């Protein structure tokens, strides 16, 4: 049985090993790192996160393909796209994400960015009341509702935008929030959103992170769902109350890169 002190020592060492610039090149976060403008970072990061299941090389290559179809200017493309521009997107597919899903995402971004300067408000500002939303669970639930509020939203696209209300881990969106909210001196995450603090983030959890966490004895729940993500995050907060999600680097890398069992 590992003690909390032993677990913290192991995870801190792995954070130090993986939370650095070298990590970026082989991770989907390399996609938004191609850009300087905040809106480009937000849109490129969104697609890279949504595509983030399966082989990381494939995720990165498909993200690059999409951005090339968008003339490597995602914000300008979304805001100013015309029917002839949208033809460039036809035929795009990544696993179960296809051009129907993509065209809806582009229309959502066009609608949102004509009213708001940042995608941050899509998560952390209620679109009707204007009231701030100051926790991740509510922010994710609101984002899904707001994202599909446009007329004729395709039902098939809903499987790509998770919500805690369905019990999903929301792994990809939690990873996206980590990218946008978390900030340290290592330069991996962007830290450009300020509505919530890094301490409030929820750890992205998938089968690999869950397996490592159970092996270490820091996750007891057998199902890998939203409650498991919350349970894991609560434990990580006992190790680093102000920045618990830095351990995402450790748990993910132990599971995917080192095949820890």
FIDO-14528 format. One record per residue (C-alpha): x, y, z. Coordinates in nm, 4 decimals. Example, Ala and Ser with C-alpha at 12.3 -4.5 7.8 and 13.67 -1.06 7.14 Angstrom:
1.2300|-0.4500|0.7800;
1.3670|-0.1060|0.7140;
//
This chain:
0.0000|0.0000|0.0000;
0.1496|0.3324|-0.1069;
0.1361|0.6133|0.1453;
0.0251|0.9587|0.0380;
0.3821|1.0822|0.0790;
0.5133|0.8058|-0.1470;
0.2480|0.8742|-0.4099;
0.3222|1.2450|-0.4056;
0.6933|1.1742|-0.4512;
0.6263|0.9464|-0.7499;
0.3831|1.1865|-0.9171;
0.5928|1.4988|-0.8522;
0.8891|1.3274|-1.0169;
0.6781|1.2395|-1.3220;
0.5369|1.5939|-1.3452;
0.8938|1.7241|-1.3475;
0.9837|1.4721|-1.6172;
0.6898|1.5399|-1.8501;
0.5591|1.8935|-1.7827;
0.8103|2.0686|-2.0061;
0.8481|2.2020|-2.3572;
0.9653|1.8636|-2.4909;
0.6178|1.7256|-2.4146;
0.4506|1.9563|-2.6662;
0.5874|1.8122|-2.9908;
0.4200|1.4706|-2.9538;
0.0990|1.5854|-2.7863;
-0.2144|1.7401|-2.9425;
-0.1389|2.0620|-2.7530;
0.1231|2.1270|-3.0233;
-0.1669|2.2296|-3.2501;
-0.2767|2.5478|-3.0664;
0.0910|2.6249|-2.9997;
0.1208|2.7030|-3.3719;
-0.0722|3.0274|-3.3135;
-0.0316|3.3593|-3.1320;
-0.3791|3.5135|-3.1560;
-0.6010|3.4073|-2.8674;
-0.9001|3.3196|-3.0837;
-0.6829|3.1024|-3.3094;
-0.5454|2.9251|-3.0019;
-0.8977|2.8671|-2.8737;
-1.0371|2.7267|-3.1998;
-0.7324|2.5185|-3.2931;
-0.7153|2.3884|-2.9364;
-1.0840|2.3021|-2.9382;
-1.0548|2.0839|-3.2472;
-0.7312|1.9209|-3.1276;
-0.8996|1.8352|-2.7970;
-1.2196|1.7065|-2.9580;
-1.0129|1.4852|-3.1891;
-0.8057|1.3527|-2.8961;
-0.8924|0.9862|-2.8860;
-0.6813|0.7128|-3.0324;
-0.3290|0.7436|-3.1676;
-0.1678|1.0793|-3.0846;
0.0196|1.1000|-3.4155;
-0.3074|1.0561|-3.6039;
-0.4782|1.3188|-3.3857;
-0.2035|1.5690|-3.4615;
-0.2003|1.4919|-3.8353;
-0.5787|1.5214|-3.8682;
-0.5748|1.8494|-3.6753;
-0.3082|1.9842|-3.9096;
-0.5091|1.8701|-4.2105;
-0.8159|2.0545|-4.0854;
-0.6220|2.3738|-4.0182;
-0.4722|2.3604|-4.3662;
-0.8238|2.3401|-4.5088;
-0.8977|2.6522|-4.3005;
-0.5961|2.8306|-4.4535;
-0.4144|2.8034|-4.1173;
-0.6224|3.0974|-3.9951;
-0.9088|2.9335|-3.8033;
-1.0560|3.2482|-3.6495;
-1.0620|3.4417|-3.9777;
-1.2006|3.1369|-4.1563;
-1.4857|3.0923|-3.9068;
-1.5806|3.4598|-3.8980;
-1.5640|3.5324|-4.2707;
-1.6418|3.1947|-4.4276;
-1.8600|3.1887|-4.7382;
-2.0203|2.8846|-4.9065;
-1.7214|2.8514|-5.1402;
-1.4874|2.8389|-4.8406;
-1.6925|2.5687|-4.6714;
-1.6463|2.3441|-4.9738;
-1.2836|2.3030|-4.8613;
-1.4098|2.1198|-4.5535;
-1.6235|1.8627|-4.7366;
-1.4939|1.5101|-4.7014;
-1.3046|1.5752|-4.3796;
-1.3304|1.2852|-4.1365;
-1.1560|1.1775|-3.8183;
-1.2898|0.8549|-3.6742;
-1.6624|0.9252|-3.6155;
-1.6243|1.3033|-3.6582;
-1.7203|1.4042|-4.0122;
-1.7932|1.7108|-4.2234;
-2.1496|1.7411|-4.0898;
-2.0075|1.7808|-3.7395;
-1.7351|2.0114|-3.8654;
-1.9683|2.2472|-4.0530;
-2.1856|2.2828|-3.7437;
-1.8812|2.3651|-3.5300;
-1.7768|2.6326|-3.7796;
-2.1247|2.7866|-3.7736;
-2.1251|2.7848|-3.3929;
-1.7905|2.9636|-3.3833;
-1.9124|3.2217|-3.6344;
-2.2231|3.2909|-3.4266;
-2.0331|3.3036|-3.0984;
-1.7378|3.5156|-3.2063;
-1.9563|3.7772|-3.3712;
-2.0912|3.8490|-3.0203;
-1.8030|3.7564|-2.7893;
-1.4255|3.8092|-2.8053;
-1.3358|3.4730|-2.6510;
-1.4652|3.1169|-2.6274;
-1.4166|3.1449|-2.2519;
-1.7594|3.3041|-2.2155;
-1.9183|2.9992|-2.3834;
-1.8240|2.8010|-2.0736;
-1.8243|3.0510|-1.7902;
-2.0902|3.3118|-1.8723;
-2.4596|3.2255|-1.8964;
-2.5644|3.3295|-2.2447;
-2.9117|3.4501|-2.1426;
-2.8668|3.6015|-1.7969;
-2.5057|3.7085|-1.8396;
-2.4306|3.5706|-1.4944;
-2.0849|3.4220|-1.4355;
-2.0465|3.0466|-1.4017;
-1.7689|2.9754|-1.1561;
-1.7219|2.6003|-1.1504;
-1.6219|2.3439|-1.4101;
-1.9170|2.1070|-1.3740;
-2.1688|2.3852|-1.4348;
-1.9499|2.5319|-1.7086;
-1.9323|2.2064|-1.9025;
-2.3059|2.1462|-1.8696;
-2.3792|2.4996|-1.9861;
-2.1353|2.4742|-2.2759;
-2.3068|2.1667|-2.4193;
-2.6490|2.3316|-2.3928;
-2.5231|2.6554|-2.5482;
-2.3208|2.4780|-2.8187;
-2.6300|2.3012|-2.9483;
-2.8623|2.5992|-2.9196;
-2.8413|2.6888|-3.2895;
-3.1278|2.5915|-3.5154;
-3.0916|2.2549|-3.6882;
-2.8071|2.1347|-3.4652;
-2.7244|1.7810|-3.5903;
-2.8142|1.5132|-3.3394;
-2.5127|1.3075|-3.4484;
-2.2727|1.5823|-3.3370;
-2.3852|1.5604|-2.9748;
-2.1705|1.2568|-2.9078;
-1.8617|1.4743|-2.9590;
-1.9469|1.7355|-2.6927;
-1.9776|1.5664|-2.3553;
-2.1598|1.6836|-2.0435;
-2.1365|1.5801|-1.6779;
-2.5162|1.5555|-1.6810;
-2.4867|1.2320|-1.8790;
-2.2225|1.0956|-1.6439;
-1.9421|1.1355|-1.8990;
-1.5870|1.1920|-1.7761;
-1.5704|1.4870|-2.0216;
-1.2059|1.3909|-2.0636;
-1.1424|1.5885|-2.3827;
-1.3142|1.9061|-2.2650;
-1.1433|1.8860|-1.9256;
-0.8125|1.8573|-2.1088;
-0.9070|2.1600|-2.3187;
-0.9868|2.3573|-2.0032;
-0.6502|2.2553|-1.8616;
-0.4820|2.3993|-2.1696;
-0.6743|2.7262|-2.1514;
-0.6764|2.7835|-1.7714;
-0.3668|2.6267|-1.6215;
-0.0428|2.8254|-1.6202;
0.3069|2.7715|-1.4853;
0.6617|2.8532|-1.5899;
0.7035|2.5441|-1.8099;
0.5149|2.6832|-2.1097;
0.2998|2.3793|-2.1932;
-0.0447|2.5104|-2.0974;
-0.1591|2.8575|-2.2061;
-0.3278|3.0060|-1.8985;
-0.5260|3.2587|-2.1053;
-0.8634|3.2099|-1.9352;
-0.9164|3.3703|-1.5944;
-1.2818|3.3010|-1.5073;
-1.1798|3.0072|-1.2922;
-0.8577|2.9166|-1.1134;
-0.6356|2.6132|-1.1843;
-0.7391|2.4791|-0.8431;
-1.0945|2.4366|-0.9771;
-1.0043|2.2252|-1.2800;
-1.1121|1.8608|-1.3036;
-0.8538|1.5991|-1.4000;
-0.9015|1.4535|-1.7486;
-0.9549|1.0807|-1.7003;
-0.9638|0.7978|-1.9522;
-0.9019|0.4236|-1.9268;
-0.5236|0.4757|-1.8996;
-0.5369|0.7417|-1.6263;
-0.8032|0.5408|-1.4435;
-0.5901|0.2250|-1.4562;
-0.2840|0.4024|-1.3169;
-0.4905|0.5767|-1.0485;
-0.6450|0.2503|-0.9313;
-0.3056|0.0795|-0.9327;
-0.1693|0.3548|-0.7080;
-0.4732|0.3269|-0.4830;
-0.5852|0.6863|-0.5346;
-0.9077|0.5982|-0.7177;
-1.1536|0.3534|-0.5663;
-1.4523|0.3927|-0.7986;
-1.4792|0.1023|-1.0437;
-1.6648|0.2943|-1.3152;
-1.4716|0.5467|-1.5226;
-1.7255|0.8277|-1.5273;
-1.7792|1.1840|-1.4037;
-1.7862|1.0737|-1.0398;
-1.4517|0.8996|-1.0910;
-1.3069|1.2215|-1.2359;
-1.4323|1.4110|-0.9309;
-1.2982|1.1498|-0.6875;
-0.9551|1.1497|-0.8509;
-0.9420|1.5296|-0.8574;
-1.0307|1.5513|-0.4893;
-0.7365|1.3270|-0.4086;
-0.5004|1.5290|-0.6286;
-0.6100|1.8435|-0.4440;
-0.4731|1.6919|-0.1230;
-0.1325|1.6752|-0.2945;
-0.1359|2.0196|-0.4595;
-0.4392|2.2310|-0.3572;
-0.3603|2.5206|-0.5916;
-0.2644|2.3161|-0.8974;
-0.3972|1.9591|-0.8728;
-0.4236|1.9062|-1.2476;
-0.0483|1.9295|-1.2979;
-0.0653|1.5599|-1.2130;
-0.2475|1.4991|-1.5411;
0.0995|1.4942|-1.6994;
0.2160|1.2264|-1.4546;
-0.0889|0.9995|-1.4697;
-0.1298|1.0248|-1.8483;
0.2388|0.9605|-1.9140;
0.2577|0.6698|-1.6719;
-0.0413|0.5127|-1.8453;
0.0178|0.5872|-2.2128;
0.3932|0.6332|-2.2460;
0.5303|0.4079|-1.9732;
0.2466|0.1512|-1.9731;
0.2508|0.1506|-1.5927;
0.0511|-0.1321|-1.4374;
//
